[in-house]
């Protein structure tokens, strides 16, 4: 099984890589992606594969089992970038796509959460059965990397268990 995590040069992507490795996942099963490989040398030093993954170039996607799509920061192009990435990931045969959405993105008046809806909606035509768990949001996907530790936005093949830092701590 391979797990691709995007934007691993940022805080959320980096935390996801750390969470996967903390769960005794074989580093060789993890692919840390970023536009600039120089920014993720520390991942390679731990045995994690690194790859250029650029939201503006969907051809940088390779076949994977699980794809963790960390929300991009280019607000002007994010919807297009995410839609193209999801289509490329689905075409590559990913069993699961996890998107670091916003809490209750489909049921809120907050524009910062609602701006995630286009990406969540892109999961449905990508072959995912539903976006019923798309509201898992960043709080539950900070370390959303490997079942049963994550709740996927898109259930392409198999369901996963909800994971949250609070649940892990027994709170």
Secondary structure, DSSP 8 states (H G I E B T S, - for coil): --EEES-TTSHHHHHHHHHHHHTT--GGGEEEEES-GGGGHHHHHTT-EEEE-BTTBGGG----SEEEE---S-TTTHHHHHHHHHHHHHHTT-SEEEE---TTTTS-S-HHHHTTHHHHHHHHHTT-S--TTGGGHHHHHTT--STTS---SB-SS-------HHHHTT-
